[in-house]
Amino acid sequence: MDHIAGRVSIDQRPAYIDKRRQPGHWEADLMLFAKYGQAVLVAHERHSRLLVLSRQPNKAADPVANKLIQLFSALPQFLRRTITFDNGTEFAYHYQLHKLSMRTFFCDAHAPWQKGGIENAIGRMRRGLPRKTDLTSLCDDRLLSLVRSYNHTPIKCLNYKTPAEVFIRDLLHFKCESTYRLSPV
């Protein structure tokens, strides 16, 4: 883990983040595929369980950091507090997020359950994006459809609201218009 400069252990992450009550705490990982170099960057907001993703040109740290900065700079400060990664070299430029006032944390080696939200989300996304998927043959509309389906599925731990409803309506206070059936309130 010496390969990641400025790495801060998840042990130093404040315990209240584990309760998922405060928005703005994220987890991120890469979904890798059988064809070498194909990757999708996935970020998961811990409170709302909202999932965002982006195709990556490769597993290199620079494009991963650039995409995360692009994503988080578009959000209000209260939705970009912390982010937790595994120890992959693709997150070696995590410190670039510090300029957005985001604190970065890293799981212990071989302990993916320490960022279980993103691991669960990736597991659910793998139903439609198995490892054998060739991303070059997957159109953007299909990829967006998969993430849209994830974000518009009611979840028991959210009182049967969808991640999109919680993120858009409850956190950003926008009225949520959807072509999907809204969950019972």
C-alpha positions in Angstrom: 0.0 0.0 0.0 3.1 2.2 -0.2 2.2 2.7 -3.8 -0.5 5.2 -2.8 0.9 8.5 -1.5 -1.1 10.1 1.2 -3.2 7.0 1.8 -5.5 7.4 4.9 -6.9 4.1 6.4 -10.6 3.6 6.7 -9.8 3.1 10.4 -9.4 6.9 10.6 -12.8 7.6 8.9 -15.3 9.0 11.4 -17.6 6.3 12.8 -20.8 8.3 12.1 -20.2 7.7 8.3 -21.0 4.0 8.9 -24.5 4.9 9.9 -25.3 6.3 6.5 -27.4 9.1 7.9 -25.5 12.0 6.5 -25.3 12.5 2.7 -22.1 13.2 0.8 -20.1 10.1 1.7 -19.2 8.0 -1.3 -17.5 4.7 -2.3 -15.9 4.1 -5.6 -14.4 1.2 -7.5 -13.7 0.0 -11.1 -15.7 -2.7 -12.8 -13.2 -4.6 -14.9 -14.1 -6.9 -17.8 -12.6 -9.9 -19.5 -11.2 -7.9 -22.4 -8.0 -6.3 -21.2 -8.2 -2.5 -20.5 -12.0 -2.3 -20.4 -13.3 -0.7 -17.3 -16.3 1.2 -15.9 -15.8 3.6 -13.0 -18.6 3.3 -10.5 -19.4 5.7 -7.6 -22.0 5.0 -4.9 -23.5 7.6 -2.5 -23.8 5.9 0.9 -26.9 7.7 2.2 -29.2 7.6 -0.9 -27.5 4.5 -2.5 -27.4 6.5 -5.8 -25.1 4.9 -8.4 -23.2 6.8 -11.1 -20.9 5.3 -13.6 -18.6 6.2 -16.5 -16.7 4.2 -19.1 -13.0 4.6 -18.6 -10.4 4.5 -21.4 -8.3 2.2 -19.2 -7.4 1.5 -15.6 -4.9 4.3 -15.3 -5.0 6.7 -12.3 -5.1 10.0 -14.3 -8.4 9.4 -16.2 -10.0 8.0 -13.1 -9.1 11.0 -11.0 -10.2 13.4 -13.8 -13.6 11.7 -14.1 -14.1 11.8 -10.3 -13.2 15.5 -10.2 -15.6 16.2 -13.1 -18.4 14.3 -11.3 -18.0 15.8 -7.9 -17.3 19.4 -8.9 -20.8 19.5 -10.3 -22.3 18.6 -6.9 -22.9 21.0 -4.0 -20.4 20.8 -1.1 -22.7 18.9 1.2 -22.8 16.1 -1.3 -19.0 15.7 -1.6 -17.6 15.1 1.9 -15.7 11.8 1.7 -14.9 8.9 -0.6 -13.6 5.5 0.2 -11.6 3.4 -2.2 -9.9 0.0 -2.3 -6.1 0.0 -2.7 -6.0 -0.3 -6.5 -3.4 1.9 -8.3 -6.3 3.5 -10.3 -7.0 5.5 -7.2 -3.4 6.7 -6.7 -4.3 10.3 -7.6 -7.1 10.5 -4.9 -5.4 13.5 -3.4 -6.7 15.6 -6.4 -10.1 15.3 -4.8 -8.8 17.2 -1.8 -9.1 20.5 -3.8 -12.9 19.9 -3.7 -12.7 19.5 0.1 -13.3 15.8 -0.1 -11.5 13.6 2.3 -10.3 10.2 0.9 -10.0 6.9 2.7 -8.8 3.5 1.8 -10.0 0.0 2.9 -7.6 -2.4 4.4 -5.9 -4.8 2.0 -8.1 -7.7 1.0 -11.1 -6.3 2.8 -13.7 -5.2 0.2 -16.5 -5.6 2.7 -15.3 -2.3 4.3 -16.9 -0.6 1.3 -19.8 -3.0 1.0 -22.2 -0.5 -0.6 -20.3 -0.3 -3.8 -19.5 -4.0 -3.8 -23.2 -4.8 -3.5 -24.1 -2.3 -6.2 -21.5 -3.7 -8.6 -22.8 -7.2 -7.9 -26.3 -6.0 -8.9 -24.9 -4.3 -12.0 -23.1 -7.5 -13.0 -26.5 -9.1 -13.7 -26.7 -6.9 -16.8 -23.0 -6.4 -17.3 -21.3 -9.7 -16.8 -17.5 -9.8 -16.8 -17.5 -11.3 -20.3 -19.3 -8.2 -21.7 -17.3 -6.5 -24.5 -17.8 -2.8 -23.7 -17.0 -1.9 -27.3 -20.2 -3.6 -28.4 -22.3 -2.1 -25.6 -24.1 1.1 -26.7 -24.3 4.0 -24.3 -28.1 3.8 -24.2 -27.9 0.2 -22.8 -25.3 1.2 -20.2 -27.5 4.2 -19.1 -30.5 1.9 -19.1 -28.8 -0.4 -16.6 -27.8 2.3 -14.2 -31.2 4.0 -14.6 -32.9 0.7 -13.6 -30.7 0.4 -10.6 -31.4 4.0 -9.4 -35.2 3.6 -10.0 -35.6 0.4 -8.1 -37.3 0.8 -4.7 -35.1 -0.4 -1.8 -36.3 -1.6 1.6 -33.6 0.2 3.6 -34.8 3.5 2.0 -38.4 2.8 3.1 -39.2 1.6 -0.4 -38.0 4.8 -2.0 -35.6 4.6 -5.0 -32.0 5.9 -4.8 -33.0 8.5 -7.4 -35.9 9.8 -5.3 -33.8 10.1 -2.2 -31.0 11.8 -4.0 -33.1 14.2 -6.1 -36.1 14.9 -3.9 -34.8 14.5 -0.4 -31.3 15.7 -0.8 -31.4 18.2 -3.6 -35.1 19.1 -2.9 -36.1 18.9 -6.6 -39.5 17.7 -7.5 -38.9 14.2 -9.0 -40.5 13.6 -12.4 -40.2 10.0 -13.6 -41.4 7.7 -16.2 -41.2 5.0 -13.6 -43.9 4.3 -11.0 -43.0 6.2 -7.9 -42.6 4.3 -4.7 -45.4 4.5 -2.1 -44.7 7.3 0.4 
